Amino acid sequence: MAKEQKKEPDPPPVPDVPEVAGPPKSYRLYIALGFVSLILFQMIVLGLLLSLIAKQPAPRGGLDVGKVYDDPVGEPPDVIFTEPTVEIQIGDTNTFKFTQTRGEGTETFALKMYVIVLKSDESKFRSRYEACMIMVISSAGDVLRASLTEERQEASYTAIRARVKKEINNVLRTTWVQDVRFTEVSHAVN
């Protein structure tokens, strides 16, 4: 008899669709979750940064947090308040107006002065200020008169404002005055 030929089984059929190369399906799920968590983390960080950027100095008049001072003297908005504030005028229009003779020249200086107080401290400040008004005005005026001509020519009056703030807080024995603002400043040396 003729040798029986062994028949080998047919090879499996080749699929029409090629297999996708890459990690198994379970790893794909982990990769997708990683991308989603990365995007969420970036959104949280961006939200925190935007909230920090939005905290700008309080406006004049002080009841809205987050706006820049509109200061006619050109002073930089260097104080940032996290609470609502209120601006209170010290004295009246002619309170801080004086003329001094220094050397051979005469110097005239006039301004309106406002203190910035937190809205929560406003009523306490007003009652203490009314009781000590003459001393506050006198002390603030003394600081202005004692200031140097060079300090008065500075655009922001930073050194003078700091001394006036400290003096008012000392007279009132408080820390309620957060900042001092000058408006309608006129300064002339003849």
C-alpha positions as CSV (number, residue, x, y, z in Angstrom):
1,M,0.0,0.0,0.0
2,A,1.0,3.3,-0.6
3,K,2.2,5.3,2.1
4,E,-0.5,7.0,3.8
5,Q,0.1,10.7,3.8
6,K,-0.6,12.4,6.9
7,K,-2.7,15.4,6.5
8,E,-1.7,18.4,8.5
9,P,-4.5,20.6,9.8
10,D,-5.2,23.8,8.0
11,P,-3.7,26.9,9.5
12,P,-6.1,29.2,11.2
13,P,-7.7,31.9,9.0
14,V,-6.0,35.2,8.9
15,P,-8.3,38.0,10.1
16,D,-9.1,40.8,7.8
17,V,-8.6,43.4,10.5
18,P,-5.1,43.8,11.7
19,E,-4.5,43.6,15.4
20,V,-3.9,46.8,17.2
21,A,-0.5,47.1,18.6
22,G,-0.1,48.6,22.1
23,P,-0.9,47.9,25.7
24,P,-3.7,45.8,26.8
25,K,-7.2,47.3,27.2
26,S,-6.8,47.6,31.0
27,Y,-3.7,49.8,30.6
28,R,-5.5,52.0,28.1
29,L,-8.1,52.7,30.8
30,Y,-5.3,53.8,33.3
31,I,-3.8,56.1,30.7
32,A,-7.2,57.7,30.0
33,L,-7.8,58.2,33.7
34,G,-4.3,59.7,34.0
35,F,-5.0,62.3,31.3
36,V,-8.4,63.2,32.9
37,S,-6.8,63.7,36.3
38,L,-4.0,65.8,34.8
39,I,-6.5,68.1,33.2
40,L,-8.5,68.4,36.4
41,F,-5.3,69.3,38.3
42,Q,-4.4,72.0,35.8
43,M,-7.9,73.5,36.0
44,I,-7.7,73.7,39.8
45,V,-4.3,75.3,39.7
46,L,-5.5,77.8,37.1
47,G,-8.6,78.7,39.2
48,L,-6.4,79.3,42.3
49,L,-4.0,81.6,40.2
50,L,-6.9,83.6,38.8
51,S,-8.4,84.1,42.3
52,L,-5.0,85.4,43.5
53,I,-4.7,87.7,40.5
54,A,-8.2,89.1,41.1
55,K,-7.3,90.3,44.6
56,Q,-6.2,93.9,43.9
57,P,-6.2,97.0,46.1
58,A,-9.6,98.2,47.3
59,P,-11.0,101.3,45.5
60,R,-11.5,104.7,46.9
61,G,-14.6,104.8,48.9
62,G,-13.7,101.2,49.8
63,L,-16.8,99.1,49.6
64,D,-15.8,96.9,46.7
65,V,-12.8,94.5,47.2
66,G,-10.6,93.9,44.2
67,K,-10.4,97.2,42.3
68,V,-7.5,99.6,41.9
69,Y,-7.3,103.0,43.6
70,D,-8.1,105.9,41.3
71,D,-5.6,108.3,42.9
72,P,-5.2,111.8,41.4
73,V,-1.7,112.2,42.9
74,G,-0.5,109.2,40.9
75,E,0.4,107.1,43.9
76,P,0.9,103.4,43.2
77,P,-1.7,101.0,44.6
78,D,0.6,99.5,47.2
79,V,-1.8,98.3,49.8
80,I,-4.0,95.2,49.2
81,F,-7.1,94.8,51.4
82,T,-8.8,91.5,51.8
83,E,-11.8,93.0,53.5
84,P,-14.1,95.9,52.4
85,T,-12.7,99.3,53.4
86,V,-14.1,102.8,53.8
87,E,-12.3,106.2,53.2
88,I,-12.9,108.8,55.9
89,Q,-11.8,112.4,55.4
90,I,-9.7,114.0,58.2
91,G,-10.5,117.6,58.7
92,D,-12.1,119.7,56.0
93,T,-10.9,121.3,52.7
94,N,-8.7,124.0,54.4
95,T,-7.4,122.0,57.4
96,F,-4.1,121.0,55.9
97,K,-3.1,124.2,54.1
98,F,-0.1,126.1,55.3
99,T,2.7,128.4,54.3
100,Q,6.3,128.1,55.6
101,T,9.4,130.2,55.2
102,R,12.4,128.0,54.7
103,G,15.7,129.8,54.1
104,E,15.1,132.4,51.5
105,G,12.0,130.8,50.0
106,T,8.4,130.5,50.9
107,E,6.7,127.1,50.6
108,T,3.0,126.6,50.4
109,F,1.5,123.2,50.8
110,A,-2.2,122.1,50.8
111,L,-4.0,118.8,50.5
112,K,-7.1,116.8,51.5
113,M,-6.4,113.9,53.8
114,Y,-8.3,110.6,54.0
115,V,-7.7,107.5,56.1
116,I,-8.5,104.0,54.9
117,V,-10.3,102.0,57.6
118,L,-11.7,98.5,57.4
119,K,-15.5,98.6,57.1
120,S,-15.8,96.4,60.3
121,D,-13.8,99.1,62.2
122,E,-15.6,102.2,60.8
123,S,-18.0,102.9,63.7
124,K,-15.3,102.4,66.3
125,F,-12.9,104.6,64.4
126,R,-15.5,107.4,63.9
127,S,-16.4,107.5,67.6
128,R,-12.8,107.6,68.7
129,Y,-11.9,110.1,66.0
130,E,-14.7,112.5,67.1
131,A,-13.5,112.3,70.7
132,C,-9.8,113.1,69.7
133,M,-10.3,115.1,66.5
134,I,-8.3,118.1,67.5
135,M,-5.3,116.0,68.6
136,V,-5.5,113.9,65.4
137,I,-5.6,117.0,63.1
138,S,-2.8,118.7,65.1
139,S,-0.5,115.6,65.0
140,A,-1.1,115.0,61.3
141,G,-0.5,118.7,60.6
142,D,2.8,118.6,62.7
143,V,4.0,115.6,60.6
144,L,3.2,117.5,57.4
145,R,4.9,120.7,58.5
146,A,8.0,118.8,59.7
147,S,8.3,116.9,56.4
148,L,11.1,117.8,54.1
149,T,10.6,119.7,50.8
150,E,12.1,116.7,48.9
151,E,9.5,114.4,50.5
152,R,6.7,116.8,49.5
153,Q,7.9,116.8,45.9
154,E,7.8,113.0,45.7
155,A,4.8,111.8,43.7
156,S,3.5,109.2,46.1
157,Y,4.4,110.9,49.4
158,T,5.3,107.4,50.7
159,A,7.4,108.5,53.7
160,I,5.0,111.3,54.8
161,R,1.9,109.0,54.5
162,A,3.7,106.3,56.6
163,R,4.5,108.8,59.4
164,V,1.0,110.3,59.3
165,K,-0.6,106.8,59.6
166,K,1.7,105.9,62.5
167,E,0.9,109.2,64.3
168,I,-2.8,108.9,63.9
169,N,-2.8,105.4,65.2
170,N,-0.6,106.5,68.1
171,V,-3.0,109.4,69.0
172,L,-6.0,107.1,68.8
173,R,-4.1,104.2,70.4
174,T,-5.4,101.8,67.8
175,T,-4.3,100.1,64.6
176,W,-7.5,100.8,62.7
177,V,-5.9,103.2,60.1
178,Q,-4.8,100.9,57.3
179,D,-3.5,103.6,55.0
180,V,-3.5,107.3,54.4
181,R,-4.4,109.0,51.1
182,F,-3.8,112.6,49.9
183,T,-5.8,114.2,47.2
184,E,-5.9,117.7,45.7
185,V,-2.3,118.2,46.6
186,S,-0.7,121.6,45.7
187,H,2.9,122.4,46.5
188,A,4.8,125.5,45.5
189,V,8.2,126.9,46.5
190,N,8.8,130.6,45.7
